[in-house]
């Protein structure tokens, strides 16, 4: 089961037809749910008590109105007391409608406009952000010297590991970083992953390349990374990726081009006539915010592959 996109039937089986709670993920927080069926009915239960988010009042009222309209339209008589609050949702429907209603509520919970951080999560978020702001006043990497391409990274600074720990607890810190600190974070990631030569390019005249990473061996690997710190909902377009592709692959000096973003990529970007073949062959790689967070956390814990 994909914990971010489970189906009603998957939850029903894992919860042993409603006897146990199954944990799913909403914005990295745990939501517990159960699903149960009888011969003609299905029961659905979402519990947000263990989650960092509450359901907004307008979304709760909208779901309640839609559910009552469903009951009237289908002449459905519930055998339980339906409950729609900011921290929990449970109700029953016709068995044939279970998958539709489970997905409907799940999609509502996954919509950032209908959930809000609970008070405790807001206090923790603000505390972590203050800690991050203090760390980001210093450097995340230690420079060795300057080269024609930019600053050669000697090693990560102690603050690099600490800022990743804070990002794991509050991924929104990524979006609050200024662009240069985000570039330092990515350059430090390559160095911590074991690349022999990592260069942070100048802030201007970098031709769309922010980090260069080389690994020596039987065959030299040379990666160029274009780093894009975008706010949530702002998508990296095919044009953005094409710009890196021309720089990274035109002169034949680079093994691979990577675009790393805090956000996501435009839909169907893999179907682009120019980019498709390069993405398929691995010459260009797209790293979105979710993948980036996973890689940073793994590096923090010593997993370098």
C-alpha positions as a printed Julia matrix, in Angstrom:
305×3 Matrix{Float64}:
   0.0    0.0     0.0
   1.2    3.49   -0.85
   0.79   5.36    2.48
   0.18   8.62    0.58
  -2.5    7.25   -1.75
  -4.18   4.2    -0.25
  -7.46   2.76   -1.51
 -10.47   1.86    0.6
  -9.96  -1.85   -0.04
  -6.28  -1.69    0.96
  -7.14   0.02    4.24
 -10.0   -2.41    4.87
  -7.7   -5.4     4.53
  -4.85  -3.93    6.58
  -7.24  -2.78    9.32
  -8.75  -6.29    9.43
 -12.12  -4.93    8.39
 -12.05  -2.03   10.82
 -10.58  -3.78   13.87
  -7.22  -1.96   13.71
  -6.09   1.48   12.66
  -3.92   1.97    9.57
  -1.46   4.85    9.36
  -1.33   6.93    6.2
   0.62  10.11    5.42
  -0.72  13.62    4.89
   2.05  16.21    4.33
   4.5   13.96    6.17
   2.21  13.63    9.22
   0.47  10.46   10.31
  -3.28  10.12    9.94
  -4.95   6.98   11.28
  -7.86   5.47    9.4
 -10.08   2.41    9.35
 -12.4    0.87    6.78
 -15.09  -1.72    7.38
 -17.72  -3.41    5.26
 -20.81  -5.47    5.9
 -23.12  -7.05    3.36
 -24.62  -3.7     2.27
 -22.69  -0.96    4.09
 -19.23   0.48    4.48
 -17.83   2.5     7.37
 -15.01   5.01    6.93
 -13.0    6.57    9.77
 -10.24   9.21    9.56
  -8.54  10.3    12.8
  -6.38  13.45   12.72
  -5.49  13.47   16.44
  -1.96  12.22   15.74
  -1.54  14.6    12.8
  -0.08  18.11   12.76
  -3.13  19.42   10.9
  -6.78  20.19   11.56
  -9.58  20.25    9.01
 -10.75  23.8     8.36
 -14.29  24.65    9.37
 -15.45  25.49    5.85
 -14.11  22.17    4.5
 -15.76  20.26    7.34
 -19.11  21.98    6.67
 -18.78  21.3     2.93
 -18.18  17.59    3.49
 -21.07  17.41    5.94
 -23.42  19.11    3.45
 -22.33  16.81    0.63
 -22.77  13.75    2.82
 -26.3   14.78    3.84
 -27.17  15.45    0.2
 -25.93  11.95   -0.62
 -28.1   10.44    2.12
 -31.18  12.27    0.85
 -30.51  11.4    -2.79
 -29.88   7.72   -2.08
 -32.52   7.44    0.67
 -29.7    6.09    2.8
 -30.42   5.55    6.5
 -27.26   5.53    8.54
 -26.78   3.0    11.34
 -24.21   5.11   13.15
 -23.85   8.73   14.26
 -21.86  10.45   11.47
 -19.19  12.79   12.76
 -17.35  15.54   10.88
 -15.06  17.65   13.09
 -11.68  19.34   12.73
  -9.87  16.31   14.17
 -11.93  13.3    13.11
 -14.33  12.09   10.45
 -16.41   8.93   10.51
 -19.54   7.95    8.59
 -21.14   5.08    6.66
 -22.31   4.75    3.05
 -23.64   2.11    0.68
 -20.95  -0.5     0.16
 -20.8    0.21   -3.58
 -20.01   3.86   -2.84
 -17.21   3.18   -0.34
 -14.26   3.66   -2.7
 -15.68   6.93   -4.03
 -16.25   8.44   -0.57
 -12.94   7.23    0.83
 -11.07   8.85   -2.05
 -13.19  11.99   -1.79
 -12.3   12.58    1.88
  -8.68  11.63    1.3
  -8.37  14.17   -1.53
  -9.91  16.82    0.71
  -7.34  16.13    3.41
  -4.54  16.28    0.83
  -5.67  19.73   -0.34
  -3.49  22.36    1.41
  -6.35  24.86    1.28
  -8.65  22.79    3.52
  -6.26  21.86    6.33
  -4.44  24.08    8.81
  -1.66  23.47   11.29
  -2.9   22.77   14.79
  -1.79  25.1    17.6
   0.92  22.76   18.9
   2.34  22.28   15.42
   2.39  26.04   14.84
   4.38  26.59   18.04
   6.87  23.87   17.08
   7.16  25.18   13.52
   7.94  28.68   14.73
  10.53  27.38   17.19
  12.28  25.31   14.51
  12.22  28.25   12.11
  13.91  30.49   14.68
  16.63  27.85   15.17
  17.08  27.57   11.41
  17.31  31.34   10.98
  20.16  31.45   13.49
  22.02  28.62   11.77
  21.58  30.16    8.33
  23.36  33.3     9.45
  26.56  31.24    9.09
  27.92  29.1     6.26
  26.69  25.6     5.42
  29.92  24.71    3.61
  33.63  25.41    4.11
  35.45  26.67    1.03
  38.87  25.47   -0.08
  39.67  28.07   -2.75
  38.31  29.8    -5.81
  38.53  28.31   -9.32
  37.53  29.53  -12.77
  34.12  27.9   -12.3
  33.45  29.09   -8.74
  34.08  28.16   -5.11
  35.57  24.71   -4.46
  33.9   23.08   -1.45
  36.36  21.53    1.03
  33.81  20.06    3.44
  30.39  20.67    4.95
  30.19  23.01    7.92
  28.78  21.65   11.21
  25.65  23.71   10.55
  24.85  21.6     7.45
  23.91  18.5     9.46
  22.0   20.56   11.98
  19.97  22.41    9.34
  19.03  19.08    7.69
  17.81  17.84   11.07
  15.6   20.91   11.35
  14.37  20.51    7.76
  13.37  16.93    8.52
  11.22  18.21   11.39
   9.88  21.18    9.43
  10.29  20.89    5.62
   8.91  24.43    5.21
  12.37  25.68    6.21
  13.49  24.78    2.68
  11.08  27.33    1.25
  12.17  30.02    3.72
  15.87  29.75    2.83
  17.3   32.35    0.5
  18.45  31.12   -2.89
  22.19  31.17   -2.09
  21.8   29.21    1.16
  19.76  26.64   -0.73
  22.58  26.31   -3.26
  25.04  25.83   -0.37
  22.77  23.12    1.04
  22.8   21.22   -2.27
  26.56  21.66   -2.77
  27.11  20.33    0.75
  24.92  17.33   -0.06
  27.18  16.35   -2.97
  30.3   16.74   -0.81
  28.78  14.72    2.03
  27.78  12.04   -0.5
  31.45  11.49   -1.35
  32.01  13.49   -4.54
  35.71  14.34   -4.92
  35.31  17.81   -6.36
  32.3   20.04   -5.7
  32.06  23.6    -7.04
  29.49  26.22   -6.08
  29.25  28.51   -9.09
  29.07  32.33   -8.82
  25.71  33.94   -8.18
  25.67  35.49  -11.65
  26.95  34.41  -15.06
  26.6   30.75  -14.08
  24.8   29.82  -17.34
  22.02  28.12  -15.4
  24.36  25.82  -13.46
  24.55  26.28   -9.69
  26.58  23.25   -8.56
  29.18  21.11  -10.33
  30.05  17.75   -8.76
  32.8   15.38   -9.94
  33.66  11.85   -8.87
  36.93  10.34  -10.0
  37.55   6.69  -10.8
  37.75   4.42  -13.82
  35.53   6.91  -15.59
  35.01  10.44  -14.33
  31.46  11.43  -13.46
  30.67  15.13  -13.84
  27.23  16.32  -12.78
  25.81  19.8   -13.17
  22.86  20.76  -10.98
  20.46  23.61  -11.53
  18.91  24.5    -8.17
  15.46  26.09   -8.01
  14.03  27.19   -4.67
  10.37  27.54   -5.62
   7.43  28.1    -3.29
   4.84  25.32   -2.96
   2.57  25.24   -5.99
   5.09  26.93   -8.29
   6.06  24.31  -10.85
   9.34  23.94  -12.71
   8.46  24.06  -16.4
   9.83  22.16  -19.36
  11.52  25.37  -20.54
  13.43  25.58  -17.25
  14.69  22.03  -17.68
  15.51  22.51  -21.36
  17.77  25.42  -20.43
  19.87  23.11  -18.28
  19.82  20.44  -20.96
  21.41  22.72  -23.52
  24.11  23.82  -21.07
  24.78  20.42  -19.55
  24.86  18.28  -22.63
  25.78  20.53  -25.53
  29.57  20.51  -25.02
  29.89  16.84  -24.03
  31.9   17.61  -20.86
  29.16  16.65  -18.45
  27.89  13.17  -17.65
  24.52  14.22  -16.34
  22.32  17.25  -15.67
  20.07  17.45  -12.6
  17.35  19.94  -11.77
  16.68  20.11   -8.02
  13.68  21.99   -6.66
  11.84  22.49   -3.4
   8.59  22.28   -5.36
   7.42  19.98   -8.18
   7.67  19.69  -11.96
   5.03  20.48  -14.54
   2.8   17.54  -15.53
   3.84  15.41  -18.53
   7.3   16.94  -18.61
   8.64  13.47  -19.36
   6.64  13.53  -22.61
   8.44  16.62  -23.89
   9.86  15.94  -27.36
  13.34  17.2   -26.46
  13.56  16.15  -22.81
  11.86  12.76  -23.04
  14.83  10.83  -24.52
  17.33  12.43  -22.1
  15.11  11.67  -19.09
  14.58   8.11  -20.27
  18.32   7.51  -20.7
  19.16   9.17  -17.37
  21.15  12.03  -18.88
  18.8   14.47  -17.15
  17.28  13.8   -13.73
  14.47  15.68  -11.99
  14.56  15.89   -8.2
  11.4   17.32   -6.62
  10.95  18.54   -3.05
   9.8   15.21   -1.67
  12.72  13.31   -3.21
  15.16  16.0    -2.08
  13.97  15.77    1.53
  14.37  11.99    1.48
  17.92  12.26    0.09
  18.96  14.9     2.62
  17.68  12.85    5.54
  19.41   9.71    4.26
  22.67  11.63    3.9
  22.32  13.0     7.42
  22.11   9.41    8.68
  25.13   8.32    6.66
  23.49   6.69    3.64
  25.55   7.98    0.7
  24.19   5.84   -2.14
